[in-house]
Amino acid sequence: MDITYPNPWDFTDSDLNLTSPDGKYKVDYENFGEIAMGSPIGGRYTITIANKIFIISDWASGPVIWNKESTKVAFPSWTKNRKQKVTVADIDNLTITIYKLEFRVLHITGFTNNIITGIDSPIYKAKEIIFNIENEVVEKTILL
């Protein structure tokens, strides 16, 4: 296993990647714990925008990754059957978009020009992912 920090099993609420590149926004974690023994962790995500705190997921995982423009932040969110979906918070439009495609365990490593890169299941049968948010099927979009 060659996995860097932060990763789905090891990240904290003091990680530098929680703050947007322009320093204006910050994601915070609440009530995090293991989904099952040895599994990645999950909990609530909030984001602060213009001194207002918004819940962006009640059951998310991490770590988060911002695009370089500080307009979107991507992270894995858990499903009821313990799969994960790509979720994107859009700061400009105040929306949360959850995409339909399911993954085993997401380790998101990049977010450039609407392309999210990473690894699905970095420990077991790892598969590189390239996820274009412009072309993927949206499950739902929620207004903040």
Buried (B, 14 or more C-beta within 10 A) or exposed (E): EEBEEBBBBBBEEEBEBBBBEEEEBBBEBEEBEEBEEEBBBBBBBBBEBEEEEBEBBEBBBBBBBBBEBBBBBBBBBBEEEEBBBBBBBBBEEEBBBBBEBBBBBBBBBEBEEBBBBBBBBBBEEBEEBEBEBEEBEEBEEBEB
